[in-house]
Amino acid sequence: MTPAAVLAILVATGEAQAVPTTAMAAAAAEVIGEPRGVRVVEAGALSDDEARRVERALGVRAVVALAWSDVEHRRARLRLHAARTDRWIDRAVDFAAGDTPAERGRALGFAMASMLPEGDPTLPLATSAEPPAPPSPAAPLGASALEVSFVAATGLGGPAGGAGARLGFARFVSERAAFGLSLSARRGRIDTLDAPEVTASAGAGGAFWPLPPARARRLAVAVRVEALLVVEAVGRTDASGASAWKGHALPGGELALVGALRLTGPLEAFAAAGLEGTTGTTDVTVLAAQGSGRATIPRARADVDLGLTLRF
């Protein structure tokens, strides 16, 4: 058998020189034991008829058509035909977002070579043993995320500040998009009234990740948008000395820029800076034993988050 007459790999037009393709051909040739025993052929249509035509034209023992199921090359489909036995074999290979193009190609090359004895047991390999199994791709990050963070805010043009905590849950529906819920509470003080203030909110929204989280990349960036129900509560001490709280709820929203840093495994640290707003202001009048006063809680406030995310 000549070195050129073992395996042909059929790829889409323009993909013959792509990194995954060249790495795939090299890995398959390594297992076959013939550096020149693998040919890569571009085709406009990856059909069974085209595979048979290439098989006959090159006189190869087998042909494998490689088709990618998505533009991000996360899922590949291999379809092999063995000339002597006239057998067809299909295999799908999935990859994690962090796998490099060369790693994906090498895994596909080993997968192709492992299909050859199944299609035709007489096909020669470099050893009598099965070719190495494709390297396991890095486990993808979990689709769910739990966030716990310290939050601080300041009112823009009035009181609405303070510090507290935020609890969030997000569900990734794709590599770059997630939907989530949040609860937040912070405590501050209206200095002009010498009165404590609590701002609490419940939110629902989503995040778009231009630079998505991945095991092979430490940094990720997102834009987060949430619809909020914001409750402002102010404490007061009345003329009799008794303490009481009065609250007011308003719909609102938040727009934030998020930066995440992967620490280890599924754990990430993140920081976010954003603008929170409500549909109106809140006027506060306090009648206290020491005197009275008025203040207006503004529509807008700036906030920052510092916390941890656990992906699962």
C-alpha positions in Angstrom: 0.0 0.0 0.0 1.3 3.4 -0.9 1.6 6.0 1.9 -1.1 8.1 0.1 -3.7 5.4 0.0 -5.1 5.1 3.5 -7.5 7.9 4.6 -9.0 11.0 3.0 -10.6 13.7 5.2 -13.4 15.7 3.6 -13.9 19.3 4.9 -15.9 22.3 3.8 -14.4 24.7 1.3 -11.9 27.0 2.9 -11.1 24.8 5.9 -8.2 22.7 4.6 -5.6 25.1 6.1 -7.5 25.9 9.3 -5.7 25.0 12.6 -8.2 22.3 13.6 -7.9 20.6 10.2 -4.1 20.5 10.1 -3.9 19.3 13.7 -6.5 16.6 13.0 -4.7 15.3 9.9 -1.4 15.2 11.8 -3.0 13.2 14.7 -4.7 10.7 12.3 -1.4 10.2 10.4 0.4 9.6 13.7 -1.9 6.7 14.6 -2.0 5.3 11.1 1.8 5.3 11.1 2.2 7.0 7.7 3.1 10.8 7.8 1.8 11.0 4.2 -1.0 8.6 4.6 -3.8 11.2 5.2 -5.2 13.5 2.5 -7.3 16.6 3.2 -9.9 17.4 0.5 -12.2 20.4 0.4 -15.7 20.0 -0.9 -18.6 22.3 -1.6 -21.0 19.7 -0.2 -20.2 17.1 2.5 -22.5 14.5 1.1 -22.3 10.7 0.9 -22.0 10.9 -2.9 -19.1 13.3 -2.6 -17.4 11.1 -0.1 -17.6 8.1 -2.4 -16.4 10.1 -5.3 -13.3 11.3 -3.4 -12.7 7.7 -2.2 -12.7 6.4 -5.7 -10.6 9.3 -7.1 -7.8 9.0 -4.6 -8.0 5.2 -4.2 -8.1 5.5 -0.4 -9.2 2.8 2.0 -11.6 5.1 3.9 -12.9 8.6 3.8 -14.2 10.7 6.7 -16.4 13.8 6.3 -16.0 16.4 9.0 -19.0 18.8 9.6 -19.2 21.4 12.3 -22.7 21.9 13.8 -22.2 25.5 15.0 -20.2 28.6 14.1 -18.2 28.4 17.3 -16.9 24.9 16.5 -18.1 23.4 19.7 -19.7 20.2 18.2 -18.3 18.2 15.3 -19.9 15.3 13.4 -17.7 12.7 11.8 -19.0 10.3 9.1 -16.7 7.5 7.9 -17.0 5.2 4.9 -14.8 2.2 4.6 -14.3 1.2 0.9 -13.7 -2.6 1.4 -16.6 -3.2 3.7 -18.9 -0.5 2.4 -19.7 0.5 6.1 -20.8 3.9 7.3 -19.9 5.0 10.9 -21.0 8.2 12.6 -19.6 9.9 15.6 -20.2 13.2 17.4 -17.5 15.0 19.4 -18.3 17.9 21.8 -15.8 20.5 23.0 -15.7 23.0 25.8 -15.4 26.7 25.1 -11.9 26.9 26.5 -10.5 24.2 24.2 -8.0 25.6 21.7 -8.4 25.0 17.9 -5.3 22.8 17.9 -6.7 20.7 20.9 -10.0 20.2 19.0 -8.2 19.2 15.9 -6.0 16.7 17.6 -8.9 15.1 19.4 -10.8 14.7 16.1 -7.7 13.1 14.5 -7.6 10.5 17.2 -11.3 10.0 17.0 -11.1 9.4 13.2 -8.3 6.9 13.6 -10.2 5.0 16.3 -13.1 4.6 13.8 -11.0 2.9 11.1 -10.8 -0.6 12.6 -14.5 -0.5 13.3 -15.2 0.3 9.6 -12.6 -2.1 8.3 -10.7 -4.4 10.6 -8.0 -5.0 8.0 -7.0 -1.3 7.9 -3.4 -1.1 9.2 -2.5 1.0 12.2 0.9 1.9 13.7 0.2 -0.6 16.5 -2.1 -3.4 17.1 -3.7 -1.6 20.0 -6.5 0.8 19.7 -5.4 4.4 19.0 -5.2 6.7 21.9 -8.6 8.0 23.1 -9.3 11.6 22.3 -8.2 13.8 25.2 -11.1 14.7 27.4 -12.0 18.3 26.9 -12.0 20.5 29.9 -15.3 20.3 31.7 -17.4 23.3 30.9 -18.3 25.7 33.6 -21.7 25.1 35.2 -24.8 26.6 33.6 -25.9 28.1 37.0 -24.2 30.7 39.1 -24.7 31.8 42.7 -23.3 35.3 43.6 -22.7 36.8 47.0 -21.3 40.3 47.2 -20.7 43.4 49.3 -22.5 46.4 47.9 -22.1 50.1 48.5 -24.0 53.0 47.0 -24.3 56.8 47.0 -27.2 59.0 46.0 -26.7 61.3 43.0 -27.9 64.6 44.4 -29.3 63.4 47.7 -29.3 60.6 50.3 -29.7 57.0 49.1 -26.4 55.6 50.1 -25.1 53.0 52.4 -23.5 49.6 52.5 -24.9 46.1 52.6 -25.0 42.8 50.7 -26.4 41.4 47.5 -27.4 37.8 46.7 -27.9 36.8 43.0 -28.7 33.7 41.0 -28.0 33.4 37.2 -28.7 30.8 34.7 -26.7 30.7 31.5 -28.8 30.0 28.5 -25.8 30.2 26.2 -22.1 30.9 26.5 -22.7 34.6 26.3 -26.2 35.2 27.8 -27.6 34.6 31.2 -30.9 35.4 33.0 -31.1 36.0 36.8 -32.7 37.1 40.0 -31.3 39.2 42.8 -32.0 40.5 46.3 -30.1 43.4 47.8 -30.2 45.4 51.0 -28.0 48.2 52.3 -28.1 50.5 55.3 -27.2 54.1 55.4 -28.0 57.4 57.2 -29.7 60.6 56.2 -27.4 63.1 57.8 -29.6 66.1 57.5 -32.3 64.3 59.5 -30.0 62.2 61.7 -32.2 59.2 60.7 -31.2 55.7 59.6 -32.2 54.6 56.1 -32.5 51.1 54.5 -32.7 50.5 50.8 -33.8 47.0 49.7 -34.5 45.7 46.2 -35.6 42.6 44.3 -34.5 42.3 40.7 -34.9 40.2 37.6 -32.9 40.7 34.4 -30.1 39.4 32.3 -26.4 39.7 31.4 -24.6 39.7 28.1 -21.0 38.5 28.2 -18.9 40.0 25.3 -15.9 38.2 26.9 -17.6 35.0 28.4 -16.3 33.0 31.4 -14.2 30.0 30.4 -11.8 27.6 32.2 -9.1 28.4 29.7 -9.5 32.2 30.3 -9.2 34.0 33.6 -10.9 37.3 32.7 -14.5 37.8 31.7 -16.6 40.9 31.1 -20.4 41.4 31.1 -23.1 44.0 30.8 -25.9 43.4 33.4 -29.4 44.9 33.1 -32.1 44.4 35.8 -35.6 45.6 36.5 -36.0 46.4 40.2 -38.6 46.9 42.8 -36.9 49.3 45.3 -38.1 49.9 48.8 -36.8 52.9 50.7 -37.4 52.8 54.5 -36.5 55.5 57.0 -36.4 55.2 60.8 -37.6 57.9 63.1 -38.1 58.5 66.8 -41.4 60.2 67.6 -42.1 62.8 70.3 -42.7 60.0 72.8 -39.3 58.4 72.2 -40.7 55.3 70.3 -38.8 54.1 67.2 -40.6 53.3 64.0 -39.9 52.7 60.3 -41.8 53.9 57.3 -41.2 52.6 53.8 -42.1 53.5 50.2 -41.8 51.2 47.1 -41.0 52.3 43.6 -40.2 50.4 40.4 -36.7 51.0 39.0 -33.8 49.4 37.2 -30.0 49.0 37.1 -27.4 49.0 34.4 -23.9 47.7 35.4 -20.6 46.7 34.0 -19.2 43.5 35.5 -15.7 42.2 35.4 -15.0 38.6 36.6 -11.7 36.9 37.4 -11.6 33.1 37.6 -9.8 32.0 40.8 -9.9 28.2 40.7 -12.3 25.6 39.3 -15.8 27.0 39.4 -15.0 29.9 41.7 -14.8 33.5 40.4 -14.2 36.9 42.0 -16.1 39.8 40.4 -16.5 43.6 40.6 -19.4 45.6 39.2 -20.1 49.3 38.9 -23.5 50.6 37.9 -26.3 53.1 38.0 -29.5 52.4 39.8 -32.6 54.4 39.3 -36.2 54.6 40.3 -39.2 56.1 38.5 -39.5 58.9 41.1 -38.1 60.6 44.1 -39.2 59.9 47.7 -39.9 62.8 50.1 -39.1 62.1 53.7 -40.5 64.1 56.6 -39.2 63.2 60.1 -40.9 64.4 63.3 -38.5 63.6 66.1 -38.2 64.3 69.7 -35.3 66.6 69.0 -36.9 68.4 66.0 -38.3 67.9 62.5 -36.8 67.9 59.1 -37.4 67.1 55.4 -35.2 65.4 52.8 -35.7 64.0 49.3 -34.2 60.6 48.2 -33.2 61.1 44.6 -34.1 58.9 41.6 -30.6 57.9 40.8 -27.7 56.4 42.7 -24.3 54.9 41.8 -23.3 51.6 43.3 -20.4 49.1 43.3 -20.4 45.3 44.0 -17.4 43.2 45.2 -18.0 39.5 45.6 -17.7 35.9 44.6 -19.5 33.7 42.1 -19.8 29.9 42.3 -20.6 28.1 39.0 -22.4 24.7 39.2 
